[in-house]
């Protein structure tokens, strides 16, 4: 939606961006909680990891909407799981 409305309607663009930032902040808070419980490495940048996950989610959504290809969903799910597992404390 952000791509479709970008530059067309500033109000809608801002609303979508706020949703993105809220979703990323939620994931960031989960990462911080996991760090506090020593489940993941303390060196993980929570903000960057949260934004990466949300970008992957939104990008996949846009690609799937265009292609209707289940492979897109499966590949992204696999790689996000791999990414999340890589955050674990060694």
N, CA, C and O atoms as CSV, one atom per row, in Angstrom:
chain,resi,resn,atom,element,x,y,z
A,1,UNK,N,N,0.820,-1.186,0.000
A,1,UNK,CA,C,0.000,0.000,0.000
A,1,UNK,C,C,0.864,1.250,0.000
A,1,UNK,O,O,0.530,2.237,-0.656
A,2,UNK,N,N,1.968,1.215,0.728
A,2,UNK,CA,C,2.814,2.389,0.778
A,2,UNK,C,C,3.336,2.729,-0.615
A,2,UNK,O,O,3.408,3.899,-0.991
A,3,UNK,N,N,3.692,1.712,-1.363
A,3,UNK,CA,C,4.187,1.936,-2.720
A,3,UNK,C,C,3.069,2.484,-3.600
A,3,UNK,O,O,3.292,3.398,-4.393
A,4,UNK,N,N,1.888,1.938,-3.465
A,4,UNK,CA,C,0.763,2.368,-4.295
A,4,UNK,C,C,0.338,3.803,-4.004
A,4,UNK,O,O,-0.031,4.534,-4.924
A,5,UNK,N,N,0.384,4.217,-2.737
A,5,UNK,CA,C,-0.110,5.535,-2.355
A,5,UNK,C,C,0.987,6.582,-2.196
A,5,UNK,O,O,0.695,7.769,-2.052
A,6,UNK,N,N,2.238,6.154,-2.222
A,6,UNK,CA,C,3.337,7.086,-2.032
A,6,UNK,C,C,3.264,8.219,-3.047
A,6,UNK,O,O,3.190,7.984,-4.253
A,7,UNK,N,N,3.286,9.436,-2.548
A,7,UNK,CA,C,3.238,10.602,-3.417
A,7,UNK,C,C,1.850,10.982,-3.887
A,7,UNK,O,O,1.679,12.047,-4.480
A,8,UNK,N,N,0.858,10.150,-3.644
A,8,UNK,CA,C,-0.497,10.429,-4.097
A,8,UNK,C,C,-1.332,11.087,-3.016
A,8,UNK,O,O,-2.100,12.010,-3.291
A,9,UNK,N,N,-1.186,10.618,-1.800
A,9,UNK,CA,C,-1.973,11.147,-0.698
A,9,UNK,C,C,-1.103,11.145,0.552
A,9,UNK,O,O,-0.821,10.090,1.120
A,10,UNK,N,N,-0.684,12.326,0.971
A,10,UNK,CA,C,0.236,12.451,2.103
A,10,UNK,C,C,-0.366,11.895,3.392
A,10,UNK,O,O,0.349,11.316,4.210
A,11,UNK,N,N,-1.660,12.067,3.575
A,11,UNK,CA,C,-2.308,11.581,4.798
A,11,UNK,C,C,-2.263,10.067,4.867
A,11,UNK,O,O,-1.934,9.501,5.909
A,12,UNK,N,N,-2.588,9.415,3.779
A,12,UNK,CA,C,-2.561,7.947,3.753
A,12,UNK,C,C,-1.121,7.449,3.890
A,12,UNK,O,O,-0.867,6.479,4.605
A,13,UNK,N,N,-0.188,8.100,3.217
A,13,UNK,CA,C,1.218,7.713,3.315
A,13,UNK,C,C,1.689,7.790,4.760
A,13,UNK,O,O,2.347,6.869,5.244
A,14,UNK,N,N,1.361,8.874,5.455
A,14,UNK,CA,C,1.746,9.025,6.862
A,14,UNK,C,C,1.103,7.961,7.740
A,14,UNK,O,O,1.739,7.435,8.653
A,15,UNK,N,N,-0.152,7.648,7.465
A,15,UNK,CA,C,-0.856,6.627,8.230
A,15,UNK,C,C,-0.168,5.266,8.052
A,15,UNK,O,O,0.029,4.534,9.022
A,16,UNK,N,N,0.185,4.942,6.836
A,16,UNK,CA,C,0.851,3.663,6.561
A,16,UNK,C,C,2.227,3.629,7.215
A,16,UNK,O,O,2.617,2.611,7.787
A,17,UNK,N,N,2.965,4.735,7.134
A,17,UNK,CA,C,4.286,4.798,7.767
A,17,UNK,C,C,4.181,4.659,9.285
A,17,UNK,O,O,5.019,4.005,9.906
A,18,UNK,N,N,3.168,5.265,9.879
A,18,UNK,CA,C,2.971,5.123,11.326
A,18,UNK,C,C,2.720,3.662,11.688
A,18,UNK,O,O,3.241,3.169,12.689
A,19,UNK,N,N,1.924,2.972,10.875
A,19,UNK,CA,C,1.674,1.554,11.112
A,19,UNK,C,C,2.958,0.746,11.021
A,19,UNK,O,O,3.199,-0.141,11.840
A,20,UNK,N,N,3.785,1.055,10.021
A,20,UNK,CA,C,5.071,0.381,9.861
A,20,UNK,C,C,5.917,0.580,11.117
A,20,UNK,O,O,6.459,-0.380,11.666
A,21,UNK,N,N,6.026,1.829,11.566
A,21,UNK,CA,C,6.864,2.128,12.727
A,21,UNK,C,C,6.316,1.488,14.009
A,21,UNK,O,O,7.090,1.044,14.856
A,22,UNK,N,N,5.014,1.442,14.150
A,22,UNK,CA,C,4.419,0.796,15.332
A,22,UNK,C,C,4.687,-0.708,15.335
A,22,UNK,O,O,5.014,-1.291,16.369
A,23,UNK,N,N,4.543,-1.317,14.177
A,23,UNK,CA,C,4.787,-2.754,14.058
A,23,UNK,C,C,6.258,-3.051,14.335
A,23,UNK,O,O,6.574,-3.995,15.058
A,24,UNK,N,N,7.158,-2.250,13.763
A,24,UNK,CA,C,8.590,-2.434,13.997
A,24,UNK,C,C,8.929,-2.226,15.471
A,24,UNK,O,O,9.751,-2.957,16.024
A,25,UNK,N,N,8.306,-1.242,16.107
A,25,UNK,CA,C,8.554,-0.978,17.532
A,25,UNK,C,C,8.076,-2.141,18.400
A,25,UNK,O,O,8.706,-2.462,19.407
A,26,UNK,N,N,6.976,-2.767,18.018
A,26,UNK,CA,C,6.487,-3.929,18.755
A,26,UNK,C,C,7.501,-5.069,18.676
A,26,UNK,O,O,7.838,-5.683,19.688
A,27,UNK,N,N,7.979,-5.342,17.476
A,27,UNK,CA,C,8.970,-6.407,17.308
A,27,UNK,C,C,10.255,-6.043,18.057
A,27,UNK,O,O,10.875,-6.901,18.685
A,28,UNK,N,N,10.646,-4.778,17.988
A,28,UNK,CA,C,11.822,-4.313,18.725
A,28,UNK,C,C,11.653,-4.568,20.224
A,28,UNK,O,O,12.598,-4.988,20.892
A,29,UNK,N,N,10.462,-4.317,20.749
A,29,UNK,CA,C,10.233,-4.551,22.182
A,29,UNK,C,C,10.334,-6.033,22.523
A,29,UNK,O,O,10.819,-6.394,23.595
A,30,UNK,N,N,9.878,-6.888,21.620
A,30,UNK,CA,C,10.003,-8.335,21.857
A,30,UNK,C,C,11.474,-8.745,21.869
A,30,UNK,O,O,11.891,-9.571,22.681
A,31,UNK,N,N,12.253,-8.160,20.963
A,31,UNK,CA,C,13.683,-8.472,20.913
A,31,UNK,C,C,14.364,-7.997,22.194
A,31,UNK,O,O,15.192,-8.710,22.760
A,32,UNK,N,N,14.018,-6.801,22.649
A,32,UNK,CA,C,14.587,-6.282,23.897
A,32,UNK,C,C,14.224,-7.184,25.078
A,32,UNK,O,O,15.053,-7.434,25.954
A,33,UNK,N,N,13.000,-7.662,25.096
A,33,UNK,CA,C,12.572,-8.577,26.154
A,33,UNK,C,C,13.390,-9.866,26.116
A,33,UNK,O,O,13.813,-10.369,27.156
A,34,UNK,N,N,13.609,-10.391,24.923
A,34,UNK,CA,C,14.408,-11.610,24.772
A,34,UNK,C,C,15.861,-11.360,25.193
A,34,UNK,O,O,16.494,-12.233,25.785
A,35,UNK,N,N,16.383,-10.177,24.890
A,35,UNK,CA,C,17.739,-9.832,25.326
A,35,UNK,C,C,17.807,-9.775,26.849
A,35,UNK,O,O,18.765,-10.267,27.445
A,36,UNK,N,N,16.806,-9.183,27.475
A,36,UNK,CA,C,16.772,-9.083,28.940
A,36,UNK,C,C,16.731,-10.465,29.589
A,36,UNK,O,O,17.261,-10.665,30.682
A,37,UNK,N,N,16.102,-11.406,28.911
A,37,UNK,CA,C,16.020,-12.780,29.427
A,37,UNK,C,C,17.217,-13.616,28.986
A,37,UNK,O,O,17.283,-14.816,29.249
A,38,UNK,N,N,18.168,-12.956,28.306
A,38,UNK,CA,C,19.386,-13.596,27.804
A,38,UNK,C,C,19.094,-14.757,26.847
A,38,UNK,O,O,19.810,-15.758,26.823
A,39,UNK,N,N,18.033,-14.598,26.066
A,39,UNK,CA,C,17.682,-15.607,25.065
A,39,UNK,C,C,18.374,-15.334,23.739
A,39,UNK,O,O,18.637,-16.251,22.960
A,40,UNK,N,N,18.666,-14.063,23.493
A,40,UNK,CA,C,19.379,-13.719,22.268
A,40,UNK,C,C,20.592,-12.870,22.628
A,40,UNK,O,O,20.678,-12.317,23.724
A,41,UNK,N,N,21.507,-12.780,21.707
A,41,UNK,CA,C,22.762,-12.070,21.924
A,41,UNK,C,C,22.521,-10.593,22.209
A,41,UNK,O,O,21.720,-9.943,21.537
A,42,UNK,N,N,23.215,-10.075,23.201
A,42,UNK,CA,C,23.059,-8.672,23.603
A,42,UNK,C,C,23.518,-7.700,22.524
A,42,UNK,O,O,23.134,-6.531,22.550
A,43,UNK,N,N,24.328,-8.156,21.582
A,43,UNK,CA,C,24.839,-7.268,20.537
A,43,UNK,C,C,23.837,-7.033,19.404
A,43,UNK,O,O,24.085,-6.207,18.525
A,44,UNK,N,N,22.727,-7.739,19.414
A,44,UNK,CA,C,21.718,-7.587,18.364
A,44,UNK,C,C,21.131,-6.178,18.441
A,44,UNK,O,O,20.716,-5.728,19.509
A,45,UNK,N,N,21.102,-5.494,17.311
A,45,UNK,CA,C,20.498,-4.164,17.243
A,45,UNK,C,C,18.985,-4.373,17.079
A,45,UNK,O,O,18.509,-4.731,16.002
A,46,UNK,N,N,18.258,-4.146,18.148
A,46,UNK,CA,C,16.823,-4.431,18.173
A,46,UNK,C,C,16.055,-3.621,17.135
A,46,UNK,O,O,15.155,-4.141,16.475
A,47,UNK,N,N,16.411,-2.353,16.993
A,47,UNK,CA,C,15.712,-1.482,16.046
A,47,UNK,C,C,15.933,-1.970,14.608
A,47,UNK,O,O,14.979,-2.077,13.836
A,48,UNK,N,N,17.176,-2.264,14.253
A,48,UNK,CA,C,17.469,-2.736,12.901
A,48,UNK,C,C,16.817,-4.086,12.622
A,48,UNK,O,O,16.268,-4.304,11.542
A,49,UNK,N,N,16.879,-4.983,13.590
A,49,UNK,CA,C,16.270,-6.306,13.400
A,49,UNK,C,C,14.754,-6.182,13.256
A,49,UNK,O,O,14.156,-6.861,12.421
A,50,UNK,N,N,14.136,-5.331,14.053
A,50,UNK,CA,C,12.692,-5.118,13.944
A,50,UNK,C,C,12.308,-4.556,12.582
A,50,UNK,O,O,11.344,-5.008,11.964
A,51,UNK,N,N,13.065,-3.572,12.121
A,51,UNK,CA,C,12.776,-2.991,10.800
A,51,UNK,C,C,12.989,-4.011,9.687
A,51,UNK,O,O,12.221,-4.055,8.726
A,52,UNK,N,N,14.034,-4.832,9.817
A,52,UNK,CA,C,14.299,-5.853,8.802
A,52,UNK,C,C,13.129,-6.828,8.701
A,52,UNK,O,O,12.683,-7.155,7.601
A,53,UNK,N,N,12.641,-7.283,9.829
A,53,UNK,CA,C,11.529,-8.239,9.833
A,53,UNK,C,C,10.283,-7.623,9.206
A,53,UNK,O,O,9.609,-8.267,8.402
A,54,UNK,N,N,9.975,-6.381,9.568
A,54,UNK,CA,C,8.791,-5.723,9.008
A,54,UNK,C,C,8.959,-5.485,7.510
A,54,UNK,O,O,8.013,-5.672,6.744
A,55,UNK,N,N,10.149,-5.076,7.087
A,55,UNK,CA,C,10.392,-4.876,5.649
A,55,UNK,C,C,10.230,-6.186,4.879
A,55,UNK,O,O,9.660,-6.207,3.788
A,56,UNK,N,N,10.735,-7.268,5.451
A,56,UNK,CA,C,10.584,-8.572,4.795
A,56,UNK,C,C,9.107,-8.944,4.685
A,56,UNK,O,O,8.658,-9.449,3.657
A,57,UNK,N,N,8.366,-8.689,5.751
A,57,UNK,CA,C,6.938,-8.996,5.761
A,57,UNK,C,C,6.191,-8.183,4.700
A,57,UNK,O,O,5.434,-8.738,3.903
A,58,UNK,N,N,6.412,-6.858,4.696
A,58,UNK,CA,C,5.710,-6.001,3.730
A,58,UNK,C,C,6.142,-6.278,2.301
A,58,UNK,O,O,5.318,-6.276,1.386
A,59,UNK,N,N,7.426,-6.514,2.108
A,59,UNK,CA,C,7.906,-6.833,0.760
A,59,UNK,C,C,7.303,-8.123,0.236
A,59,UNK,O,O,6.909,-8.216,-0.926
A,60,UNK,N,N,7.239,-9.107,1.105
A,60,UNK,CA,C,6.644,-10.389,0.723
A,60,UNK,C,C,5.163,-10.231,0.410
A,60,UNK,O,O,4.648,-10.830,-0.534
A,61,UNK,N,N,4.495,-9.428,1.203
A,61,UNK,CA,C,3.068,-9.187,0.977
A,61,UNK,C,C,2.834,-8.583,-0.403
A,61,UNK,O,O,1.931,-9.002,-1.127
A,62,UNK,N,N,3.654,-7.598,-0.762
A,62,UNK,CA,C,3.505,-6.955,-2.071
A,62,UNK,C,C,3.794,-7.933,-3.210
A,62,UNK,O,O,3.063,-7.968,-4.200
A,63,UNK,N,N,4.856,-8.724,-3.072
A,63,UNK,CA,C,5.190,-9.695,-4.114
A,63,UNK,C,C,4.129,-10.776,-4.237
A,63,UNK,O,O,3.748,-11.160,-5.343
A,64,UNK,N,N,3.652,-11.265,-3.095
A,64,UNK,CA,C,2.622,-12.299,-3.141
A,64,UNK,C,C,1.330,-11.770,-3.755
A,64,UNK,O,O,0.674,-12.471,-4.525
A,65,UNK,N,N,0.964,-10.540,-3.418
A,65,UNK,CA,C,-0.254,-9.949,-3.980
A,65,UNK,C,C,-0.174,-9.876,-5.496
A,65,UNK,O,O,-1.174,-10.060,-6.189
A,66,UNK,N,N,1.012,-9.609,-6.000
A,66,UNK,CA,C,1.186,-9.499,-7.454
A,66,UNK,C,C,1.257,-10.870,-8.130
A,66,UNK,O,O,0.680,-11.070,-9.199
A,67,UNK,N,N,1.959,-11.803,-7.507
A,67,UNK,CA,C,2.236,-13.083,-8.163
A,67,UNK,C,C,1.319,-14.223,-7.740
A,67,UNK,O,O,1.133,-15.172,-8.501
A,68,UNK,N,N,0.744,-14.151,-6.549
A,68,UNK,CA,C,-0.077,-15.246,-5.991
A,68,UNK,C,C,0.694,-16.570,-6.003
A,68,UNK,O,O,0.136,-17.633,-6.273
A,69,UNK,N,N,1.984,-16.474,-5.704
A,69,UNK,CA,C,2.872,-17.637,-5.730
A,69,UNK,C,C,3.211,-18.042,-4.295
A,69,UNK,O,O,3.889,-17.299,-3.585
A,70,UNK,N,N,2.744,-19.210,-3.870
A,70,UNK,CA,C,2.981,-19.699,-2.514
A,70,UNK,C,C,4.472,-19.841,-2.201
A,70,UNK,O,O,4.871,-19.781,-1.038
A,71,UNK,N,N,5.284,-20.029,-3.225
A,71,UNK,CA,C,6.726,-20.163,-3.023
A,71,UNK,C,C,7.304,-18.909,-2.373
A,71,UNK,O,O,8.200,-18.995,-1.534
A,72,UNK,N,N,6.792,-17.754,-2.759
A,72,UNK,CA,C,7.260,-16.495,-2.176
A,72,UNK,C,C,7.037,-16.495,-0.671
A,72,UNK,O,O,7.924,-16.121,0.096
A,73,UNK,N,N,5.856,-16.913,-0.257
A,73,UNK,CA,C,5.551,-16.964,1.176
A,73,UNK,C,C,6.436,-17.971,1.895
A,73,UNK,O,O,6.962,-17.682,2.969
A,74,UNK,N,N,6.599,-19.142,1.311
A,74,UNK,CA,C,7.380,-20.199,1.951
A,74,UNK,C,C,8.845,-19.822,2.069
A,74,UNK,O,O,9.457,-20.041,3.114
A,75,UNK,N,N,9.413,-19.262,1.017
A,75,UNK,CA,C,10.828,-18.883,1.053
A,75,UNK,C,C,11.079,-17.790,2.094
A,75,UNK,O,O,12.062,-17.844,2.832
A,76,UNK,N,N,10.202,-16.817,2.148
A,76,UNK,CA,C,10.376,-15.746,3.125
A,76,UNK,C,C,10.211,-16.272,4.541
A,76,UNK,O,O,10.978,-15.906,5.432
A,77,UNK,N,N,9.230,-17.119,4.755
A,77,UNK,CA,C,9.039,-17.724,6.073
A,77,UNK,C,C,10.286,-18.490,6.489
A,77,UNK,O,O,10.748,-18.358,7.623
A,78,UNK,N,N,10.831,-19.289,5.578
A,78,UNK,CA,C,12.044,-20.056,5.874
A,78,UNK,C,C,13.197,-19.142,6.269
A,78,UNK,O,O,13.890,-19.397,7.253
A,79,UNK,N,N,13.399,-18.076,5.496
A,79,UNK,CA,C,14.524,-17.186,5.757
A,79,UNK,C,C,14.328,-16.344,7.015
A,79,UNK,O,O,15.292,-16.062,7.726
A,80,UNK,N,N,13.091,-15.940,7.294
A,80,UNK,CA,C,12.842,-15.218,8.533
A,80,UNK,C,C,13.073,-16.124,9.743
A,80,UNK,O,O,13.614,-15.681,10.756
A,81,UNK,N,N,12.667,-17.379,9.641
A,81,UNK,CA,C,12.929,-18.323,10.728
A,81,UNK,C,C,14.434,-18.490,10.926
A,81,UNK,O,O,14.917,-18.519,12.058
A,82,UNK,N,N,15.164,-18.598,9.834
A,82,UNK,CA,C,16.622,-18.721,9.908
A,82,UNK,C,C,17.219,-17.477,10.575
A,82,UNK,O,O,18.093,-17.591,11.434
A,83,UNK,N,N,16.752,-16.306,10.181
A,83,UNK,CA,C,17.233,-15.058,10.765
A,83,UNK,C,C,16.957,-15.011,12.260
A,83,UNK,O,O,17.856,-14.706,13.043
A,84,UNK,N,N,15.732,-15.308,12.667
A,84,UNK,CA,C,15.373,-15.260,14.082
A,84,UNK,C,C,16.207,-16.263,14.878
A,84,UNK,O,O,16.666,-15.947,15.975
A,85,UNK,N,N,16.405,-17.446,14.348
A,85,UNK,CA,C,17.223,-18.438,15.045
A,85,UNK,C,C,18.682,-17.973,15.163
A,85,UNK,O,O,19.366,-18.305,16.131
A,86,UNK,N,N,19.148,-17.210,14.180
A,86,UNK,CA,C,20.528,-16.724,14.228
A,86,UNK,C,C,20.739,-15.691,15.343
A,86,UNK,O,O,21.877,-15.417,15.723
A,87,UNK,N,N,19.655,-15.123,15.862
A,87,UNK,CA,C,19.748,-14.135,16.930
A,87,UNK,C,C,19.982,-14.790,18.301
A,87,UNK,O,O,20.371,-14.125,19.261
A,88,UNK,N,N,19.744,-16.071,18.370
A,88,UNK,CA,C,19.870,-16.760,19.652
A,88,UNK,C,C,21.272,-16.614,20.225
A,88,UNK,O,O,22.269,-16.563,19.505
A,89,UNK,N,N,21.306,-16.548,21.533
A,89,UNK,CA,C,22.582,-16.456,22.238
A,89,UNK,C,C,23.314,-17.778,22.107
A,89,UNK,O,O,22.727,-18.838,22.322
A,90,UNK,N,N,24.568,-17.726,21.763
A,90,UNK,CA,C,25.388,-18.946,21.577
A,90,UNK,C,C,25.955,-19.454,22.872
A,90,UNK,O,O,26.660,-20.463,22.883
